Amino acid sequence: MRDNKKLAKVIAYLLETYEDSREYLDEFYEQCQNGEIDDLDWLASDDEMSDFCNNQPIEYIRIYDFALLEISRRLLKKLDVEI
């Protein structure tokens, strides 16, 4: 039963994170399309975002790595896994 509670917490966290990030990215894409973000009017969806991220300097790519590190840490914590 305890594992089910842990899994439920992880699923809830993932859903919350996904929904928040989806909202933020959709707003960002809309801003790009409306010309609110300079020189990114071509960025309209997740497909283009991948290209955009791959062409950034290494220090910006590390922001992505930090986000993954933080999400992983939080998920492992919810599963009571020591790191």
Secondary structure, DSSP 8 states (H G I E B T S, - for coil): -HHHHHHHHHHHHHHHHHHHHHHHHHHHHHHHHTT-STT-TT--SHHHHHHHHHTS-HHHHHHHHHHHHHHHHHHHHHTT---
